[in-house]
């Protein structure tokens, strides 16, 4: 038996109601549960019983109170996963984007083939912006697959973000996973044909062995994270790894039909040609067009967005050109970083060891200089390794002194530099952070050298502990001060042995009955490159769990620079201590950016920089590099990278002087000619880069999307899906009605749900964890959408809010449901808010959408819910404006309504509702026309995509709820009188 149901029809099968989808065939029904998501789509064959579903009218005896209508509307809208508006994905994603984050999305939807360079400042939310574009393009059918190219250390974070926030399941393609994935392939099948959504290690896929297969079978949408590492300046000799990455991206970008999103907070890296090469990947003509001309700027504006925090901290205000501040949005970034540079002096024993090491290194460099270039470079890198590790910690020094130098195996001076530089310098554009936190070696194969270094290593090991290691003693002092002020700091070190040493010195060890110097309630953990990226996240979460909810508990994380890029730590930490100075200030900015970003609850992030007053290195690095970088960032509002070769020139000059003159003659360094030249060249080029950045930020400010256009779409989205205030009210009132215990904490609150119906508790257990429900722990609800694990955000897309809305909606539709039912489909309220009888209807509309895309037309069924209100009898209804209908949700009862009178009133209204069907249908047609116009407006620049678009309303609409508001005089009519 063939099916005869049209798309959009309601049917009943398998004990529930479904919407028939356009993909259905005569012998196969494709169904989505009413109010459900695409994840719940099912297919039904002809032998299964299916019948037309009639949406049952409300029961007049099942009356709710004054809150019933508002709670039911919100519960319904939260459940929508297929909105009818032009943004197909927003109803189904688990993140509520900030208004400014819609700008790149609007820019992308105006392009037939999306090519974007997203360069917003650190912490603004570039991952969310890229994810919004990706989820929207996949939902609309503009893209059929997604590849994210990123560093292997960030791959699992990208996977988690896409899955948890955007519902995109992507496979990890890394050197550690590729063998397993390839085992499941058919003969001749490509990995990238089998898995449509992938997250790929750039460093793995860039090799010629894997690159060709990826380029041939690459998905039609590619996101490149940290894109600045994939291009180089024309005037520098790029490393082989950088050249491979650039060649990979060049070939990916060659396909003019491929969507490409480049994401980076540092598009310039101080070099104009590198910026041009990056733009050339987006659009070839951008590599050469005159950006000083109006034509060039207009072309760039279509593809480039770069904003500072100051640009978006207050958005959609009168200052942005809007009529008022009704849509104003404030994003709570920390207002500033509080910097404090703290010094320490070496103990006499440590000073003696450092002097011995400097003398030894100076002697080795001098000897090697007469043996040839190769030997000289090996000695140079060994000397830097020795000095840097000694300044770091006794543990790092001991390991360096007993470890063979990486450069020792070099066959030439060039190879020695290639092997020695990555481990000993802090280049901002180094190929990868992975493996760069190991302590470098200083030992060579010569027996006398081994013996001398072994002696120094023994001396270093004897200096461990705060008595002789005064740097550690200073750290303890400053950590105690931070902890006393309520901060939870991250201590960044250069080397793994230093991080492990600090953790051992600071942590409490109950098994050995050792109490650390930071107090019994301070939990200390170390995270280094010895752990895999996933293990690092687990260690951090373990630290947070052990610290627990106790207000007196504190967290201290000791980390190497394996955590300085990409990993978001703002939910757990709010201060940074630079235990070891990086020799490139960009690294400091990266470290601080892990906590100073959107979602950080502290208004002021504290940054303490420890530096040695008398070790001969730290003071000069701080003065010349770190402070200069801070000043430029303060003046400009963003970080400007110092060119690596210039910072290396300065640090080389410092080390050379130290080896030649020793520690005691450091004051003369600044007047030395070689240092003056390096410093002046650095400052000149750095100032030029800052000025170029300042000019470009002003010249290329985002002007392709006006705030008024964003405001219009924000209003449209809130009308369809609801806003933050509505969600807060819904959660509080629903939980209160369901017997949860609520406690206020400023603007936020917590809820214990032990007394709520078992169905709700079961649903919440899968989102917050079974232990939270079983032990009736408090669930924190935050107004800020950026929440930590275990917290719920007061936004419609939060899983906890979704579970609550589903329970409230199902209970309202099932009059036989056990327990409290906060929302009802009917209500009669006596109120001072009306002067004549007014009826409020909650109406659900279904729409058929034909959305053309370059991959063919898509037929969709979407839902919308609207409030409609009229005065008087249904036959002679006087329809009220939308604003007035919404205001009725806030109407409060001025007196009780007699239940019997209320039921009779409700019965009469429901019996007469067929008289308003004509208006409901015409209103549905109006909505369809508005939706059609909205789709065309958003895609205004893509004429080909707009052609063929259509939106029609399914009839009849469903009256989900009916609520009668009576003026006080009407409610006191005698029982037998006419209402």
LINSUL-V276397 format. One record per backbone hydrogen bond with DSSP energy under -0.5 kcal/mol. NH is the residue of the N-H (numbers start at 1). CO is the residue of the C=O. If there is no record, write none. Layout:
# LINSUL-V276397
nh=<NH | NH>
co=<CO | CO>
This chain:
# LINSUL-V276397
nh=<3 | 8 | 9 | 11 | 12 | 13 | 16 | 18 | 19 | 20 | 21 | 24 | 25 | 28 | 29 | 30 | 31 | 31 | 32 | 34 | 36 | 40 | 41 | 42 | 44 | 46 | 48 | 51 | 53 | 54 | 55 | 56 | 60 | 62 | 63 | 64 | 68 | 71 | 72 | 73 | 74 | 75 | 76 | 77 | 78 | 79 | 80 | 80 | 81 | 84 | 88 | 90 | 92 | 93 | 94 | 97 | 101 | 102 | 103 | 105 | 106 | 107 | 108 | 109 | 110 | 110 | 111 | 114 | 116 | 117 | 118 | 118 | 119 | 119 | 121 | 124 | 129 | 130 | 131 | 132 | 133 | 134 | 135 | 136 | 137 | 138 | 139 | 140 | 141 | 142 | 143 | 146 | 147 | 148 | 149 | 149 | 150 | 150 | 154 | 155 | 155 | 156 | 158 | 159 | 160 | 161 | 162 | 163 | 164 | 165 | 166 | 166 | 167 | 168 | 169 | 170 | 171 | 173 | 173 | 174 | 177 | 178 | 181 | 182 | 183 | 184 | 184 | 185 | 189 | 193 | 194 | 195 | 196 | 198 | 198 | 199 | 200 | 200 | 201 | 202 | 202 | 205 | 206 | 207 | 210 | 211 | 212 | 214 | 215 | 216 | 217 | 218 | 218 | 222 | 223 | 224 | 225 | 225 | 226 | 227 | 227 | 229 | 230 | 231 | 236 | 238 | 243 | 244 | 245 | 246 | 247 | 248 | 249 | 250 | 251 | 252 | 253 | 254 | 255 | 255 | 256 | 258 | 259 | 260 | 261 | 262 | 262 | 263 | 263 | 264 | 271 | 275 | 276 | 277 | 278 | 279 | 280 | 281 | 281 | 282 | 283 | 286 | 287 | 288 | 289 | 291 | 293 | 296 | 297 | 298 | 299 | 300 | 301 | 302 | 302 | 303 | 304 | 305 | 311 | 312 | 312 | 313 | 315 | 320 | 321 | 322 | 328 | 329 | 331 | 331 | 332 | 333 | 335 | 336 | 338 | 339 | 340 | 342 | 342 | 344 | 347 | 351 | 352 | 353 | 354 | 355 | 356 | 357 | 358 | 359 | 360 | 361 | 362 | 363 | 364 | 365 | 366 | 367 | 368 | 369 | 370 | 370 | 371 | 372 | 376 | 377 | 378 | 379 | 380 | 381 | 382 | 383 | 384 | 385 | 386 | 387 | 388 | 389 | 390 | 391 | 392 | 393 | 397 | 397 | 398 | 399 | 400 | 401 | 402 | 402 | 403 | 405 | 408 | 409 | 410 | 416 | 417 | 418 | 419 | 420 | 421 | 422 | 424 | 424 | 425 | 430 | 436 | 438 | 442 | 442 | 443 | 443 | 450 | 451 | 452 | 453 | 454 | 455 | 456 | 457 | 458 | 459 | 460 | 461 | 462 | 463 | 464 | 468 | 469 | 470 | 473 | 474 | 475 | 476 | 477 | 478 | 479 | 480 | 481 | 482 | 483 | 484 | 485 | 486 | 487 | 489 | 490 | 491 | 492 | 492 | 493 | 496 | 499 | 500 | 501 | 502 | 503 | 504 | 505 | 506 | 507 | 509 | 512 | 513 | 514 | 515 | 516 | 517 | 518 | 519 | 522 | 523 | 523 | 524 | 525 | 527 | 531 | 536 | 537 | 538 | 539 | 540 | 541 | 542 | 543 | 544 | 545 | 546 | 547 | 548 | 553 | 554 | 556 | 557 | 558 | 558 | 559 | 559 | 560 | 563 | 564 | 567 | 569 | 569 | 572 | 573 | 574 | 575 | 576 | 577 | 578 | 578 | 579 | 579 | 580 | 587 | 588 | 589 | 590 | 591 | 592 | 593 | 594 | 594 | 595 | 596 | 597 | 598 | 599 | 600 | 605 | 606 | 607 | 608 | 609 | 610 | 610 | 611 | 613 | 619 | 620 | 621 | 622 | 623 | 624 | 625 | 626 | 627 | 629 | 630 | 631 | 632 | 633 | 634 | 635 | 636 | 637 | 646 | 647 | 648 | 649 | 650 | 651 | 652 | 653 | 654 | 655 | 656 | 657 | 658 | 659 | 660 | 661 | 662 | 662 | 665 | 666 | 668 | 669 | 670 | 671 | 672 | 672 | 676 | 677 | 678 | 679 | 680 | 681 | 682 | 683 | 684 | 685 | 686 | 687 | 688 | 689 | 690 | 691 | 692 | 693 | 694 | 695 | 696 | 697 | 698 | 699 | 700 | 701 | 703 | 706 | 709 | 710 | 711 | 712 | 713 | 714 | 715 | 716 | 717 | 718 | 719 | 720 | 721 | 722 | 727 | 728 | 729 | 730 | 731 | 732 | 733 | 734 | 735 | 736 | 737 | 738 | 739 | 740 | 741 | 742 | 743 | 745 | 748 | 749 | 750 | 751 | 752 | 753 | 756 | 760 | 761 | 762 | 763 | 764 | 765 | 766 | 767 | 768 | 769 | 769 | 773 | 774 | 775 | 776 | 777 | 779 | 780 | 781 | 782 | 787 | 791 | 792 | 794 | 795 | 798 | 802 | 803 | 804 | 805 | 806 | 807 | 808 | 809 | 810 | 811 | 812 | 813 | 814 | 815 | 817 | 826 | 827 | 828 | 829 | 830 | 831 | 831 | 832 | 834 | 838 | 839 | 840 | 841 | 842 | 843 | 843 | 844 | 845 | 845 | 847 | 848 | 849 | 849 | 850 | 851 | 851 | 852 | 856 | 858 | 860 | 860 | 862 | 863 | 864 | 866 | 868 | 868 | 870 | 871 | 872 | 876 | 877 | 878 | 879 | 880 | 885 | 886 | 887 | 888 | 888 | 889 | 890 | 891 | 894 | 895 | 902 | 903 | 904 | 905 | 906 | 907 | 908 | 909 | 910 | 911 | 912 | 913 | 913 | 915 | 916 | 917 | 920 | 921 | 922 | 923 | 924 | 925 | 926 | 927 | 928 | 929 | 930 | 931 | 932 | 933 | 934 | 935 | 936 | 937 | 938 | 939 | 940 | 942 | 943 | 945 | 946 | 947 | 949 | 950 | 952 | 954 | 958 | 959 | 960 | 960 | 961 | 962 | 963 | 964 | 965 | 966 | 966 | 970 | 971 | 972 | 972 | 973 | 977>
co=<26 | 20 | 6 | 18 | 51 | 16 | 13 | 11 | 32 | 9 | 30 | 21 | 28 | 25 | 44 | 28 | 29 | 42 | 19 | 17 | 33 | 37 | 38 | 31 | 29 | 27 | 45 | 12 | 10 | 52 | 53 | 54 | 58 | 59 | 61 | 826 | 65 | 67 | 68 | 69 | 70 | 71 | 72 | 73 | 74 | 75 | 76 | 77 | 36 | 863 | 86 | 87 | 89 | 89 | 165 | 95 | 98 | 99 | 100 | 101 | 102 | 103 | 104 | 105 | 106 | 107 | 108 | 112 | 260 | 303 | 116 | 262 | 117 | 305 | 307 | 121 | 125 | 126 | 127 | 128 | 129 | 130 | 131 | 132 | 133 | 134 | 135 | 136 | 137 | 137 | 137 | 196 | 221 | 198 | 147 | 223 | 148 | 200 | 151 | 151 | 152 | 152 | 154 | 155 | 156 | 157 | 158 | 159 | 160 | 161 | 161 | 162 | 163 | 162 | 167 | 168 | 197 | 171 | 199 | 172 | 174 | 174 | 177 | 178 | 179 | 180 | 181 | 182 | 186 | 190 | 190 | 191 | 194 | 146 | 196 | 171 | 148 | 198 | 173 | 150 | 200 | 201 | 202 | 204 | 207 | 207 | 208 | 210 | 211 | 212 | 213 | 214 | 215 | 259 | 147 | 261 | 149 | 223 | 263 | 224 | 263 | 226 | 227 | 228 | 233 | 236 | 239 | 240 | 241 | 242 | 243 | 244 | 245 | 246 | 247 | 248 | 249 | 250 | 251 | 252 | 254 | 255 | 220 | 114 | 222 | 116 | 260 | 224 | 261 | 118 | 268 | 271 | 272 | 273 | 274 | 275 | 276 | 277 | 278 | 278 | 279 | 283 | 284 | 285 | 285 | 289 | 290 | 290 | 293 | 294 | 295 | 296 | 297 | 298 | 299 | 300 | 300 | 117 | 308 | 308 | 309 | 309 | 329 | 317 | 318 | 317 | 325 | 315 | 313 | 329 | 330 | 331 | 603 | 603 | 605 | 337 | 607 | 340 | 609 | 611 | 468 | 347 | 348 | 349 | 350 | 351 | 352 | 353 | 354 | 355 | 356 | 357 | 358 | 359 | 360 | 361 | 362 | 363 | 364 | 365 | 366 | 367 | 368 | 368 | 372 | 373 | 374 | 375 | 376 | 377 | 378 | 379 | 380 | 381 | 382 | 383 | 384 | 385 | 386 | 387 | 388 | 389 | 389 | 393 | 394 | 395 | 396 | 397 | 398 | 399 | 400 | 443 | 405 | 406 | 407 | 412 | 413 | 414 | 415 | 416 | 417 | 418 | 420 | 421 | 421 | 427 | 433 | 435 | 400 | 403 | 400 | 403 | 446 | 447 | 448 | 449 | 450 | 451 | 452 | 453 | 454 | 455 | 456 | 457 | 458 | 460 | 461 | 465 | 465 | 468 | 469 | 470 | 471 | 472 | 473 | 474 | 475 | 476 | 477 | 478 | 479 | 480 | 481 | 483 | 482 | 487 | 575 | 557 | 490 | 577 | 559 | 437 | 495 | 496 | 497 | 498 | 499 | 500 | 501 | 502 | 503 | 514 | 509 | 510 | 509 | 513 | 514 | 505 | 506 | 516 | 519 | 521 | 554 | 522 | 556 | 558 | 528 | 532 | 533 | 534 | 535 | 536 | 537 | 538 | 539 | 540 | 541 | 542 | 543 | 544 | 550 | 521 | 523 | 489 | 525 | 556 | 491 | 557 | 527 | 560 | 561 | 565 | 567 | 594 | 569 | 569 | 488 | 488 | 606 | 490 | 576 | 608 | 492 | 577 | 492 | 584 | 584 | 585 | 586 | 587 | 588 | 589 | 590 | 591 | 592 | 592 | 595 | 123 | 332 | 597 | 336 | 574 | 338 | 576 | 340 | 578 | 608 | 342 | 344 | 612 | 617 | 617 | 618 | 619 | 620 | 621 | 621 | 622 | 625 | 626 | 627 | 628 | 629 | 630 | 631 | 632 | 633 | 643 | 643 | 644 | 645 | 646 | 647 | 648 | 649 | 650 | 651 | 652 | 653 | 654 | 655 | 656 | 657 | 657 | 658 | 662 | 663 | 665 | 666 | 667 | 668 | 668 | 669 | 672 | 673 | 674 | 675 | 676 | 677 | 678 | 679 | 680 | 681 | 682 | 683 | 684 | 685 | 686 | 687 | 688 | 689 | 690 | 691 | 692 | 693 | 694 | 695 | 696 | 698 | 701 | 704 | 706 | 706 | 707 | 708 | 709 | 710 | 711 | 712 | 713 | 714 | 715 | 716 | 717 | 718 | 723 | 724 | 725 | 726 | 727 | 728 | 729 | 730 | 731 | 732 | 733 | 734 | 736 | 735 | 752 | 740 | 750 | 748 | 745 | 781 | 743 | 779 | 741 | 751 | 753 | 757 | 757 | 758 | 759 | 760 | 761 | 762 | 764 | 764 | 764 | 765 | 769 | 770 | 771 | 773 | 772 | 751 | 778 | 749 | 792 | 785 | 788 | 780 | 782 | 793 | 795 | 798 | 799 | 800 | 801 | 802 | 803 | 804 | 805 | 806 | 807 | 808 | 809 | 810 | 813 | 814 | 62 | 962 | 64 | 964 | 895 | 829 | 966 | 892 | 831 | 965 | 870 | 963 | 868 | 961 | 841 | 866 | 958 | 843 | 864 | 862 | 952 | 847 | 860 | 950 | 849 | 858 | 850 | 853 | 851 | 849 | 858 | 847 | 82 | 845 | 843 | 841 | 866 | 839 | 878 | 837 | 873 | 874 | 871 | 877 | 869 | 881 | 882 | 883 | 884 | 885 | 886 | 887 | 888 | 830 | 830 | 898 | 899 | 900 | 901 | 902 | 903 | 904 | 905 | 906 | 907 | 908 | 909 | 910 | 912 | 913 | 914 | 916 | 917 | 918 | 919 | 920 | 921 | 922 | 923 | 924 | 925 | 926 | 927 | 928 | 929 | 930 | 931 | 932 | 933 | 934 | 935 | 937 | 939 | 941 | 942 | 942 | 943 | 946 | 850 | 848 | 846 | 844 | 957 | 842 | 958 | 842 | 825 | 840 | 827 | 838 | 829 | 964 | 967 | 967 | 968 | 969 | 970 | 974>
